[in-house]
């Protein structure tokens, strides 16, 4: 037992003393779920309001990533490179941050949607984001703005017997209604970044939170929500709180 204790302490000391140098990558995997189960498009789920949803689309924009290390130093990912569209339809659920300074990172912050600073750069300042958003159903029009969240499918309830389409398209509307939100997550386990170490941060996005979070949104009451000064801000709050850290895998970034 004494020998084992010495061995464990020695290994822990070696890990703590590992020197991290250079720049590396951070991979962030968004695993979409629904009420504790994996989200499978075409499958049905029942919410707390006894509405049964069959989901056909879940896309959302994540942006403005920041990593904070053990000393409180914040690395802000370059803004012009920092907007990503995740899509359950296409299986595009991984974000890769390049050229991140070596370090032991303890928390992650990011935005859900497109902030006003970016939007007010005009169409010319959007780069590839504008084209990608148009091709993935994440924009109404340039004047109306981006859809930060596109959540669609059909539903039934105690008073809606036939499967009825629902559409939740949440975003800011020009500069008049700003629904951009940010979230900050403690990683629990340090994400170790160096020139030869690429951590994978595995996040779970609980899509049931969109309608069933802090704010309860009834599809029976309103099945299509887009430009809504009352409900869109509530959905924005719900969406910003749907992310949790499942685990961090430290290694070469090849598996998790």
Beta strands, then each sheet from edge to edge (+ up, - down):
strand 1: 23-34
strand 2: 37-38
strand 3: 44-46
strand 4: 52-69
strand 5: 74-76
strand 6: 83-87
strand 7: 94-101
strand 8: 103-112
strand 9: 139-141
strand 10: 145-146
strand 11: 149-156
strand 12: 164-170
strand 13: 181-193
strand 14: 199-206
strand 15: 224-225
strand 16: 243-249
sheet 1: 2+ 1- 7+
sheet 2: 2+ 1- 14- 16+
sheet 3: 3+ 4- 5+
sheet 4: 3+ 4- 6+
sheet 5: 3+ 4- 8+ 13-
sheet 6: 3+ 4- 11+ 12- 15-
sheet 7: 9+ 10-
end
